[in-house]
Amino acid sequence: MPDPTLTAELKSYLESEALFRFGDEITEDTDLFKAGVLDSFGYLALMNHVHERYGVELGENLLDSVLVSLRGIAEFVESAAVPSADGR
Protein backbone atom coordinates (compact mmCIF):
# COMPACT_ATOMS: atom_id res chain seq x y z
CA MET A 1 0.00 0.00 0.00
CA PRO A 2 1.48 3.38 -0.96
CA ASP A 3 2.27 6.16 1.49
CA PRO A 4 -0.99 7.90 2.49
CA THR A 5 0.56 11.37 2.09
CA LEU A 6 1.63 10.59 -1.48
CA THR A 7 -1.78 9.13 -2.29
CA ALA A 8 -3.55 12.17 -0.81
CA GLU A 9 -1.40 14.58 -2.82
CA LEU A 10 -2.01 12.71 -6.08
CA LYS A 11 -5.72 12.43 -5.28
CA SER A 12 -5.94 16.17 -4.65
CA TYR A 13 -4.07 16.91 -7.87
CA LEU A 14 -6.29 14.61 -9.95
CA GLU A 15 -9.48 15.98 -8.42
CA SER A 16 -8.47 19.59 -9.02
CA GLU A 17 -7.22 19.05 -12.57
CA ALA A 18 -9.76 16.53 -13.85
CA LEU A 19 -12.75 18.02 -11.99
CA PHE A 20 -14.07 14.84 -10.37
CA ARG A 21 -14.17 13.46 -6.84
CA PHE A 22 -13.10 10.08 -5.55
CA GLY A 23 -15.91 8.37 -3.68
CA ASP A 24 -18.28 5.42 -4.06
CA GLU A 25 -18.23 5.29 -7.86
CA ILE A 26 -14.61 6.29 -8.43
CA THR A 27 -12.25 4.66 -5.94
CA GLU A 28 -8.47 4.43 -5.63
CA ASP A 29 -8.66 1.21 -7.70
CA THR A 30 -10.91 2.51 -10.50
CA ASP A 31 -9.46 2.56 -14.02
CA LEU A 32 -9.56 6.33 -14.52
CA PHE A 33 -9.50 6.03 -18.32
CA LYS A 34 -12.39 3.55 -18.52
CA ALA A 35 -14.36 5.67 -16.03
CA GLY A 36 -13.92 8.62 -18.38
CA VAL A 37 -12.30 10.94 -15.84
CA LEU A 38 -8.79 10.94 -17.35
CA ASP A 39 -7.91 11.32 -21.03
CA SER A 40 -4.64 11.63 -22.91
CA PHE A 41 -4.34 15.35 -22.17
CA GLY A 42 -4.95 14.73 -18.49
CA TYR A 43 -2.39 11.94 -18.50
CA LEU A 44 0.21 14.24 -20.06
CA ALA A 45 -0.46 16.83 -17.35
CA LEU A 46 -0.19 14.10 -14.70
CA MET A 47 3.11 12.91 -16.20
CA ASN A 48 4.45 16.46 -15.98
CA HIS A 49 3.20 16.93 -12.40
CA VAL A 50 4.74 13.66 -11.20
CA HIS A 51 8.04 14.44 -12.91
CA GLU A 52 8.24 17.96 -11.45
CA ARG A 53 7.13 17.02 -7.93
CA TYR A 54 8.71 13.59 -7.49
CA GLY A 55 11.38 13.35 -10.19
CA VAL A 56 9.71 10.28 -11.68
CA GLU A 57 9.13 9.70 -15.39
CA LEU A 58 5.78 8.10 -16.22
CA GLY A 59 6.20 6.27 -19.48
CA GLU A 60 3.44 5.64 -21.96
CA ASN A 61 4.41 1.95 -21.94
CA LEU A 62 2.99 1.69 -18.40
CA LEU A 63 -0.29 3.28 -19.36
CA ASP A 64 -2.02 0.04 -20.33
CA SER A 65 -1.36 -1.77 -17.08
CA VAL A 66 0.05 -0.08 -14.01
CA LEU A 67 -0.86 3.57 -14.31
CA VAL A 68 -4.61 3.49 -14.75
CA SER A 69 -5.74 3.84 -11.12
CA LEU A 70 -4.78 6.19 -8.31
CA ARG A 71 -3.37 3.27 -6.31
CA GLY A 72 -1.31 2.03 -9.27
CA ILE A 73 0.07 5.50 -9.95
CA ALA A 74 0.92 6.09 -6.28
CA GLU A 75 2.61 2.69 -5.93
CA PHE A 76 4.68 3.28 -9.06
CA VAL A 77 5.71 6.79 -8.01
CA GLU A 78 6.64 5.59 -4.52
CA SER A 79 8.77 2.74 -5.86
CA ALA A 80 10.51 4.93 -8.45
CA ALA A 81 10.95 8.18 -6.51
CA VAL A 82 14.40 9.32 -5.53
CA PRO A 83 14.36 10.93 -2.07
CA SER A 84 15.33 14.59 -2.04
CA ALA A 85 17.66 16.24 0.45
CA ASP A 86 14.73 16.93 2.80
CA GLY A 87 13.69 13.26 2.77
CA ARG A 88 10.67 13.62 0.47
Backbone torsions as a table, in degrees:
resi	resn	phi	psi	omega
1	MET	NA	131.1	-178.1
2	PRO	-70.7	161.2	178.3
3	ASP	-55.6	128.7	-178.6
4	PRO	-59.8	-33.2	179.1
5	THR	-67.1	-42.5	177.1
6	LEU	-62.9	-47.2	179.7
7	THR	-60.5	-43.3	-179.9
8	ALA	-63.5	-40.2	179.8
9	GLU	-66.2	-44.8	178.8
10	LEU	-65.4	-39.1	177.9
11	LYS	-61.4	-46.7	179.2
12	SER	-60.9	-43.9	178.8
13	TYR	-61.2	-50.0	-178.3
14	LEU	-61.4	-42.4	-179.8
15	GLU	-64.8	-39.5	-178.3
16	SER	-74.2	-35.3	-177.5
17	GLU	-84.6	-38.0	-175.5
18	ALA	-97.1	-4.0	175.8
19	LEU	57.3	51.8	172.6
20	PHE	-143.1	169.0	178.7
21	ARG	-124.5	138.0	171.5
22	PHE	-72.4	144.3	-179.1
23	GLY	-177.1	-139.8	-177.7
24	ASP	-68.0	-41.3	-176.5
25	GLU	-84.8	-34.5	179.6
26	ILE	-118.8	107.7	-177.0
27	THR	-106.7	-178.9	178.1
28	GLU	-66.1	-16.0	-179.5
29	ASP	-103.8	-1.5	-179.1
30	THR	-68.6	137.2	172.2
31	ASP	-71.0	108.6	-173.4
32	LEU	-68.2	-25.0	177.5
33	PHE	-75.8	-47.9	179.6
34	LYS	-64.8	-31.2	178.5
35	ALA	-75.5	-11.7	177.3
36	GLY	81.4	14.9	-178.6
37	VAL	-99.4	-10.3	178.2
38	LEU	-135.1	130.2	177.4
39	ASP	-119.9	-172.6	-176.1
40	SER	-63.5	-36.1	177.8
41	PHE	-67.2	-41.8	177.1
42	GLY	-64.0	-37.4	178.7
43	TYR	-66.6	-39.7	177.6
44	LEU	-62.9	-41.2	177.4
45	ALA	-64.6	-40.4	177.6
46	LEU	-63.7	-43.2	177.3
47	MET	-56.7	-45.2	-179.8
48	ASN	-64.4	-45.1	179.6
49	HIS	-59.8	-48.3	-178.3
50	VAL	-64.0	-39.6	178.9
51	HIS	-65.5	-45.4	-178.9
52	GLU	-68.0	-41.2	-175.1
53	ARG	-82.1	-38.9	-172.3
54	TYR	-116.9	-6.4	-179.5
55	GLY	71.2	25.2	-176.8
56	VAL	-112.9	132.7	175.9
57	GLU	-89.6	124.7	173.5
58	LEU	-96.5	113.2	-179.1
59	GLY	-87.5	151.3	177.9
60	GLU	-65.4	-24.3	-179.9
61	ASN	-66.7	-19.0	178.4
62	LEU	-91.1	-7.4	-174.2
63	LEU	-62.2	-35.4	-176.0
64	ASP	-77.3	-15.5	-174.7
65	SER	-127.3	-66.9	-169.7
66	VAL	-78.9	-43.6	-166.8
67	LEU	-98.0	49.0	179.5
68	VAL	-111.7	-14.3	179.6
69	SER	-124.0	160.3	177.5
70	LEU	-57.8	-45.5	-179.4
71	ARG	-61.2	-44.5	179.3
72	GLY	-62.9	-41.6	178.7
73	ILE	-64.7	-47.3	-178.6
74	ALA	-62.8	-42.3	179.2
75	GLU	-63.4	-41.7	179.5
76	PHE	-65.1	-47.1	-179.0
77	VAL	-60.8	-44.6	-179.4
78	GLU	-61.7	-41.3	-178.4
79	SER	-73.4	-25.6	-175.6
80	ALA	-101.2	-12.9	-175.0
81	ALA	-69.2	141.7	174.5
82	VAL	-100.2	121.4	-179.3
83	PRO	-60.3	140.3	177.7
84	SER	-85.8	179.8	-178.8
85	ALA	-61.1	-29.5	-179.6
86	ASP	-90.0	8.8	175.9
87	GLY	87.9	2.6	180.0
88	ARG	-93.5	NA	NA
